[in-house]
């Protein structure tokens, strides 16, 4: 068994990492500039240690950021299958990767790979947060929060002292004077806004990450657990037990280690007593089977371009788009879609071919699925009835 690490310098050439790095360097530069004036590092040991602490924080931010990018989450190799053929019946097959999904792995449509212990695809690191890089990602968030707090503790007093610079000079104060020219002042005020916005957003994300780590879950697994508790279980099925929650301390040790490598190899996991490696996967298979049973075929009657705001389909449709980053699907009249999710004005489904098999894209990889306006399609049974009524007339 093995995994692939595919992070390269190309991962950084993307708007997400560029913005993250630019924001970090901008805040760091103006903070150090102000810090040297506000608390000159060579005037006292405390001021020197303060500067070293801030520089160390910046090193940890950038170091863990690049480690999260270049290590990647860990990808299941294309065409992978378990060594024991009997385990295949308990596993999901990925049409895109043409292989079986290892336990806790999920396919990311943006990475176009099956990701080990996938939590989410993060645009700021231009890859998924998953098995191999979750610890570095969390440390990046932690030190980013610390860095924003330290930066605000320097920038806000610096702005105050710069505004009242003349007052401090007239009063005879010579230490800790901060003089900022107007262009520099504008950059610092902009950096304060960046720091406050980043502090709020990153704190929320760090809280969410630590919450799921303490439960040994991912965001995706949280949805599966919720559906498992809501699903009607057969007479032979007992209550669902999540197999990976070992207690908060052991859960932390699964992710954070001295070597910064997770304890699991991504295929075999430590389990709660009474569970097996495929307990969660088997639950997913049952949920997907029920999902297929609930699905309905729709026939497309009006074309849809896939635009985010389809004003031609009505103002209510354009204003009530699904709040998700999932794709929209381009449709032409006559297409058939297997719908699995319903909203008041939107439907989510997968295009199917004439023989009702799932369609793939032009490269034969990804299933063509996404959201589309409800007004563009009719349920197949209703559409057939409409045709029969016209024939009778």
N, C-alpha and C positions, 0 to 999 in steps of 0.2 A: 504494500500500500504506500501511497505517497500523495503529495500535493504539489501544486505549481505555484511559484512566486513569480509574477510577471511584471512587477512594478519597474518602470524605467523612467528616465528623465522626461519622457514624453508625457507622463502623468501630470507633470507640473505645468505643461503648456496648455492651460485650460483656464477659463475665466474664474472658476472657483478657487484653485490654488493661487492664482495670480492675485486675486483680491485679498485672500487670507494673508499672503506674505506681504503684500503692499501695506495692508492695514497694520500688521505687526511692526513692520520697519518704520512706518510713519510715526506711530505712537511712541515707539522706542526712541527714535531720534529726538523728537521734541521733548520727551521726558528727560533724557540724559542732558540735553542742552539746558533745560530749566534746573535740573537737579544740581548741576555743577555751580550754577549761580546761587541757588537758594541755600544749599548746604555744601560748600566747597569741600571736596573729599579729602584734601590734604591739610585741612585745618583741625580736624579731630578724627579720632579713631571711629567714633560712632558714624560720622558722615561717610567715611571711607567704607565701612561695612555696609552702610545703607546702599551705596552705589554698587558694591559687589553683589548684594542681595538682588538688586534689580537686574543687573547684567546676568546673573545666574538664572533668574526667572525667564529672561528672554532666550537664553540658551536652551533651557528645558522646553520652552514653547516650540521653538523651531526644530529642535532635535526630535521631539516626539512627533511633531507634525510630519517631518520628512520620513521618519520611520514608519508611520501609519500609511503614508503614500507608497513608499517603495516596498515594504513588506507585503502590502495587500492583505486581503482577508483570508487568502488560501482558496484555491480553485480546485474543484474535483476534475481530474483529467478527462478529456474527451473520450467517450466510449468506455468509461469505467464500469466495471461490474464486480460484485463481491466474489471472493474466492470460493465460498460455499454456494453452489448453485441453488440449494434449497432455500436460501434467504431471498431469492429474487421475488418470490410470491408476496413477500412482505414489503417490497420496495416500490418506489415510483420510478417510472421511466421518463427521461427527458427527451422529447422529440428534437429539441434544438441541439443538444450536445450528443445525441445518439448514445446515451449511456444511462446508467441507473444513478439515482440521487442517493448519496450517502446519508445516513441518519443526521437530521438537523440541517441539511443543506437545502437550498432553494435556488431556483434559476433567477438571475437578474437580467432583465431585458436590456439594461443599459450597458452592463459589462459583457452581455451575451455569453455568460458562463454560469455554471452551477457553483454557488458560493457556499463555503463551509460555515455553518452556524451564522447565517446571514441575518443581520439586524435591520439594516437599511442601506440604501445607496446614498452616500454623502457627496454633494457637489463640491464641497470645500476641499476635500482631499481627492476628488475625481475618481473615486473607487468606492467599494462597499466597506462598511464597518462590519467586520466578521470575526472569525475564529482567531486568526493570527495577529491582527492589528487592533483588537478591541482594547487591550491594555494601554498601548501607546496612544490610541485615540482618546481614552478617558484621561490619561495624564496630560495630554495636550490641552484638553478642556479645563482641567484643574488649574494648571499653571497659567492658562490664558485668563481665567477668573482672577487669580492672584495678581497677574501683571496689570490688569485693568484697574484693580483697586489701588495698587501702588502708584500707577500713573495718575489717577485722579487725586491721590494724596499729594502729588507733586505739582500737577498742572493747575489745580484750582487756587492754591496759595500763590503760585507764580503769577497768575493773571491778576489776582488782587494786589500783590505787591507792585506789579508793573503799572497798574492803573493809578496807584497812589505813590508812584516813584518820587515825585517832587516833595510830597509830604514827608517821606522818610529821610530825604536828603536834608530838608530844612530842620528836621528834628535832630540831626546829627548822627543818625544811624548809619554805620558804614558796613556792617556785616549783613549778609543775606540779601543784598540789594538785587533786584531783578529788573533789567531794562530790556524791553522787547519792542522792536520796530513794528510798524503797523502790519507789513506783510507777514512777519513772523507771528504776530498776535493773532491774525486771522487763521493761520495754519494751526496754532495751538488751540484756538476755540473750536476749530473743525475737529481736531484730535480729541477734545473733550467730548464732543458729540459722538464720535466713533467709540470712545471708551465706554460711555454710558450705554449706548446701543448694544455693543458687543458684550458688556457685562450682563445685561438682562438676558439676551438671547443665549449666550453660552452657559449661564447659570442654570437656565431651564433645561437645556440639553444635557448638561452634566448631571443634574438631578434625575432626569429620566434614565440616563445610562446607568447610574449607580443603583437606581431602583430595580432595574431588570437584572443587573449583575447579582444583586443580593438574593434574587429569586432564581438565579441561574436560568433566565429566560432570554428570549429576544422579542422584539416587537411583533414579529410574525407569529412566533409561538404563543404570544399572549392572545392573539385572535383565535388561534386553533383551540386553546384551552377554553376560552369563552364559549365557542361553538360546541366543544365537547360536553360542557356542563349543560348546555341547552338542548342537545340532541336527545331524541327519544331512544333509549337503549333497549336492546332485546332482552328477553327473559334470561338468556344465558350470560349476558354481559353484566359485570359488576360496575360499581361507580368508577369513573375515570380517575386515575392517579397519575399526576405529572411525574415522569420518571427521573428528572434531573435535579430536583430541588433537594439538596443534601444538607440544608441548614445554612444560615447566612455566612458563617465563618468558612466552612468548606467551599461554599459557592465562590467566595472571594479568592480562595486559594486556587480554584480552577482557572482563574483569569490572571491574577497578579502573582508572579513568581520572581525570584531573584534574577533568573536568566531572561526574563521578559518573554518567555515562550510558554504558552498555555500547557496545562498538564496533559490534555488529551491530544491524540494524533489527528483528530478530526473525523475518525471513523468509529473508534471504540470509546465509549463514554462511561464514567462512573455513574452508577444507577441507584435509585431507591430500591430497597429490598422488595421483591415480588414483581419487579418490572424486568423487561428485557430490552435489548438494543433497538427493537422495532416497535415498541409500545406506541410511541407518538406517530410513527410512520403509518402503522396500521389504522390508527384513529383518523389520520388524514385521508387514507384511502376510503374509509367508510363515509367520511364527510363529502368527499368528491363524488362518490357513488350516489348519495342522496341529492347532491347538487345537480347531477346529470338527470336524475329522475324528475326534479322540479323544473328543469329547463324547458323552454318552449321555443319552437321554430317560428321565425318571423320572415315574411317576404317583403322586400324593399319595394316601395311604390314611388318614392320621391328621392332624387339624388341628394347626396350630402358630401361636401368637399372635404370635411375633416377640420374645418376652421374652428377656432376656439369660441368665437362669438358669431353663430350663424343667424344674423339678423333677418335673412330672407325666410327663416322658418318661424318668425314671430318674435315680438319683443320679449314675451314671457320666457320663451325658450332661451334666448340670448342672455337674459338676466339671471337665469336659474341654472347655470352650468354646474356640473358636479364639482364639489370642492376636493379635488384630488389631482395628483400629477400623472394619473394614468392617461394613456393616449386616447385620441379620438380615431374613429375608423372611417375611412373613405368608402362610400357606397354608391352603387349605381342601381337603377331600377332592374328588378329581376334577381338581385342577389338574395341569398338565403343566409340568415343569421340565427345561431342558437343563443338565445338570451338567457342569462343566468342571474341578472340583477335588474331590478326595476326601481325607477324613481318616477315622480309625477310626470315629468316632461322629458326624461332621458332614459335610455336603455343601455345595458352593457352586455355585449355578447361576442361570439367568435364566428367569423365567416366560415361557412361550410360549402363544400362542393356539391355537385348534383347528386352524388351517391351518399351524401350526408357525412362524409369524412371531413375532418378539420383541414382547412386550407392553410398553407404556409406561404411565406413571402416569396419574392422573386429569387432569393438565394436558397430557398428551401430550408430555412432555419426557424424563424419565429412564426408562431401562429398569428394570424391577422385578427386581432381582437381589440376592442375598445368601446368607448361610449359613442352614442349617436342619438339624435333627437327622436323622440317617440313618434312624432307626426310623420316621420319618413317611412314607417313600416307598419304592417298589420300582422297580427297573429295568423299563422298559416291556415289554421282551421277557419278563421273568420274570413280570410281572403278567398278561400275556396268556396265558402258559402255565398260570398258576394258574387263570384263568377257564376255559380249555379242559379242564383236569383236572376241574373241578367239573361241567362239562357232560357229560363222559364218564361220571361217576358217576351 
